[in-house]
Amino acid sequence: MVCGTFTVQNVPQEDLQETIDIWLANTPEPKVTYTKNADGTYTLTAEFPPCSDNTTHDPGDSSVTKVKAPAAASTSVPQCAIDLIKRFEGYEKKLPDGRAQAYPDPRVGWNLPTIGWGTTKYPDETKVQKGDIITPERAEECLQWEIDKVCRPELEKIPTWRKMNANQQGALFSFAYNLGAKFYGDAHFLSITQVCDSPGRWNDNDWIQEQFVRYRNPGSSVEEGLRNRRKAEAQLFCSAVA
């Protein structure tokens, strides 16, 4: 039997009842309580009968029934997202002293000056200009700002976002960083929107890759690079979290 007390945090309001029902499906039925957090999510606690040694058994302990509990939603940017973005953006155009100089966008040239880890706009909303130079620390700051303050708020609006694991979210962070954070539901992004809306197909590797690879700018000078990036994102999306 299950014993002890278990807690799950950061449950969105729309998932509250479903989460409570998951807890109540255990035997014996626990006492479930919840509190609302400042960000609008909830923290739930399930109290089962006390364990004999007054400790909470690890749900993976073979001596008790494995508790049915939902995983806590991610509230941070997955490291895999940062790693994948850096892998494909690169730290360009690096100077001998480690700083980075602005460079032309690979597809539209100086119409979109870029710097560091693919930055086109600084945290103060000013655009990168030809001739700009930044330090590695500033480049990292710009990267983190765009991921957390530009991409994250839009990605969290995706209805299935909290059902995704860290690798799935990481793949979409990379996609958003490259092609724009407001892709979900846009008429030009119906295939990737369908991926988000189809949890039942998230393990269909071939189908997932087919949808991602559509966004590669066919016939352009950047097609090969974008195809490789989309394949890497699809592979990450379909990878189990270690």
C-alpha positions in Angstrom: 0.0 0.0 0.0 1.0 3.6 -0.5 2.0 5.5 2.7 3.4 8.9 3.6 2.9 12.4 2.1 3.6 13.5 -1.4 3.5 16.9 -3.0 3.3 18.1 -6.6 3.9 21.8 -7.4 3.2 24.3 -10.3 -0.1 22.7 -11.4 -2.0 25.0 -13.8 -5.6 25.8 -12.9 -6.9 24.0 -16.0 -5.2 20.8 -14.8 -6.2 21.1 -11.2 -9.2 18.7 -11.2 -7.4 16.1 -13.3 -4.5 16.2 -11.0 -6.7 15.7 -7.9 -8.4 12.8 -9.7 -5.0 11.1 -10.4 -4.2 11.3 -6.7 -7.6 9.9 -5.7 -7.1 6.9 -8.0 -4.6 5.5 -5.5 -5.3 2.9 -2.8 -5.9 3.8 -0.1 -7.5 7.1 -1.1 -5.5 10.0 0.3 -6.5 13.3 1.8 -5.8 15.9 -0.9 -5.3 19.6 -0.2 -4.1 22.4 -2.4 -3.0 26.0 -2.2 -2.9 28.6 -4.9 0.6 30.1 -5.7 1.4 33.7 -6.5 1.8 32.8 -10.2 -1.7 31.3 -10.4 -0.6 27.7 -10.3 -1.3 25.3 -7.4 0.6 23.2 -5.0 -1.1 19.9 -4.1 -0.4 17.6 -1.2 -1.7 14.0 -0.9 -1.6 12.5 2.6 -1.7 8.7 2.8 -1.6 6.7 6.0 1.7 7.2 7.9 4.5 4.9 7.1 5.6 2.6 9.9 8.9 4.3 10.3 7.4 7.8 10.2 9.1 8.6 6.9 7.7 9.0 3.4 8.5 6.0 1.3 10.1 6.6 -2.1 7.4 5.9 -4.6 9.9 3.7 -6.5 10.4 1.5 -3.4 9.3 -2.0 -4.2 8.0 -2.4 -0.7 5.0 -0.2 -1.4 2.6 0.3 -4.3 4.0 2.9 -6.7 2.1 6.1 -6.2 0.3 7.6 -9.2 1.4 11.2 -9.3 1.8 13.7 -12.1 5.2 15.2 -12.7 5.7 18.8 -11.7 5.6 21.3 -14.5 8.9 22.8 -15.6 9.4 26.4 -14.5 12.8 26.9 -15.9 14.4 26.9 -19.4 15.7 23.4 -20.1 19.5 23.2 -20.5 19.0 21.2 -23.7 17.3 24.3 -25.2 20.3 26.5 -24.5 22.7 23.9 -25.8 20.8 23.4 -29.0 20.4 27.1 -29.7 24.1 27.7 -29.1 25.0 24.7 -31.3 23.3 26.2 -34.3 23.6 29.9 -33.7 27.3 29.8 -33.0 29.2 32.7 -31.3 29.7 34.9 -34.2 31.8 37.0 -35.2 34.4 36.3 -32.6 37.3 38.7 -32.3 40.8 37.8 -31.0 40.0 39.3 -27.5 36.9 37.2 -27.1 34.4 39.9 -27.9 31.9 39.5 -30.8 31.3 41.8 -33.7 28.0 42.3 -35.5 27.6 40.4 -38.7 25.0 40.2 -41.6 22.2 37.7 -41.3 23.0 34.7 -43.5 19.8 35.1 -45.5 18.9 38.8 -45.6 22.4 40.3 -45.0 22.7 43.7 -43.3 18.9 44.1 -43.4 19.1 42.2 -40.1 22.4 42.9 -38.3 23.1 40.0 -35.8 25.6 39.6 -33.0 26.8 37.0 -30.5 24.5 34.0 -30.2 22.1 35.1 -33.0 21.0 38.3 -31.2 19.2 40.8 -33.4 17.7 43.0 -30.6 19.1 43.9 -27.2 17.3 43.6 -23.9 16.5 47.3 -24.0 14.6 46.6 -27.3 17.2 48.5 -29.4 18.2 46.7 -32.6 21.7 45.5 -33.3 23.6 47.8 -35.6 26.5 47.2 -38.0 29.7 47.9 -36.2 28.4 46.8 -32.8 30.8 44.9 -30.5 29.8 43.1 -27.3 31.6 41.0 -24.6 31.0 37.3 -24.1 29.1 38.2 -20.9 26.8 40.6 -22.7 26.2 38.0 -25.5 25.2 35.5 -22.9 22.9 38.0 -21.2 21.2 38.8 -24.5 20.7 35.1 -25.2 19.2 34.4 -21.8 16.9 37.5 -22.1 15.5 36.4 -25.5 14.9 32.9 -24.4 13.3 33.8 -21.0 11.6 37.1 -21.7 10.7 36.8 -25.4 10.3 33.1 -26.2 9.0 31.7 -22.9 5.9 33.8 -22.4 4.6 32.9 -25.9 5.5 29.2 -25.6 3.7 29.0 -22.3 0.5 30.0 -24.1 0.5 26.7 -26.0 -2.3 24.7 -24.5 -0.2 21.5 -24.3 2.9 23.2 -23.0 2.7 21.8 -19.5 2.2 18.3 -20.8 5.5 18.4 -22.6 8.7 17.1 -21.1 12.0 19.1 -20.9 13.2 17.8 -24.3 10.0 18.6 -26.1 10.0 22.1 -24.6 13.7 22.5 -25.4 13.1 21.7 -29.1 10.4 24.3 -29.3 12.6 26.9 -27.5 15.1 26.4 -30.3 12.4 26.6 -33.0 11.0 29.8 -31.5 14.4 31.4 -31.0 15.1 30.8 -34.7 11.8 31.5 -36.4 9.9 33.6 -33.9 8.1 32.9 -30.6 4.6 33.6 -31.9 4.5 30.7 -34.3 1.7 28.7 -32.5 -1.6 29.1 -34.4 0.0 31.3 -37.2 -1.2 30.5 -40.7 2.4 30.0 -41.8 3.1 27.5 -39.0 0.2 25.0 -39.2 2.4 21.9 -39.3 4.3 22.8 -36.1 1.1 23.9 -34.5 -0.3 20.5 -35.3 2.7 18.9 -33.6 1.9 20.9 -30.4 -1.8 19.9 -30.6 -1.2 16.1 -31.2 0.2 14.6 -27.9 -0.9 11.2 -29.2 1.7 11.4 -32.0 4.6 12.8 -29.9 6.3 9.4 -30.1 5.9 9.1 -33.9 9.5 10.1 -34.8 9.1 10.0 -38.6 5.9 12.2 -38.5 7.5 14.7 -36.0 10.6 15.1 -38.2 8.5 15.5 -41.3 6.6 18.5 -39.7 9.8 20.1 -38.3 11.7 19.9 -41.6 9.0 21.8 -43.5 10.5 25.0 -42.0 13.8 25.1 -43.9 13.4 27.9 -46.4 13.6 25.6 -49.5 15.8 26.8 -52.3 17.6 29.4 -50.2 21.2 29.6 -49.2 20.3 28.6 -45.7 18.2 25.5 -46.5 20.8 22.9 -45.6 21.6 24.6 -42.3 17.9 24.9 -41.4 17.2 21.3 -42.4 19.9 20.1 -40.0 18.6 22.3 -37.2 15.0 21.1 -37.7 16.2 17.5 -37.7 18.1 18.1 -34.5 15.0 19.7 -32.9 12.8 16.8 -34.0 15.3 14.3 -32.6 15.3 16.2 -29.3 11.5 16.4 -29.2 11.3 12.6 -29.6 14.0 11.8 -27.1 13.2 10.4 -23.7 14.3 12.5 -20.7 17.2 10.8 -19.0 
